[in-house]
């Protein structure tokens, strides 16, 4: 049985994606972006809110101090009072992306029962999450993976950390579903998550680039097929079906 992605029961959520009410130690400010933005000036917060939409529509390369200054009605020198470089802006916007994903994807999912119901909620909230969050474009992390695949540096390192943390969160919830008997005990968790992320990236490309109106449907069908292979045989299944095994709501 492959459960190498985690069995930590105390909290399955990586800190960057963890909504504040799920953080057990509010005095630990390490990697706590919410604390940083809360202490930030209204101007800095306004820059980040404007910048996240720019990042969503134009990618990391499109986030420049000049463009951001134009969007916020500020001068470049005014921006320099808050961010010292384009790289710093990009890093802070990726952190901001993780915070929004924590609020829009993770927080509502944690209200579902543990195991398969919670995992289903995570996937349902994950697909098309940027539209639900009110962003003008697509997922900055998914776009950044392609944009920075051959580029080294701090921005790529943070992007990789975010992606690994997210995959770990998915894997930990899959492992918990296995422990509860909702999924096969011999399921290869890493292979399962690899295929799931492939579905997400294909959905992202189909929806944003190809602009295929059937992208949501194809993603749902692919996820259900993946999940069906992971379910225990009917005689060994335990109750964990707050949602029917063959259904997942349409992502909007």
Buried (B, 14 or more C-beta within 10 A) or exposed (E): EBBEBBEEEEEBBBBBBBBBEBBEEEEEEEBBBBBBBEEBEEBBBBBBEBBBBBBBBBBBEBBBBEBBBBEBEBEEEEBEEBBEEBBBBBBBBBBBBBBBBBBBBBBBBBEBEBBBBBBBBBBBBBBBBBBBBEBEBBBBBBBBBEBBEEEEEEBBEBBBBBBEBBBBBBBBBBBBBBBBBBBBEEBBBBEBBEBBBEBBBBBBBBBBEEEBEEBBEBBBEBBBEBBEEBBBEEEEBEEBEEBEBEEBEEBE
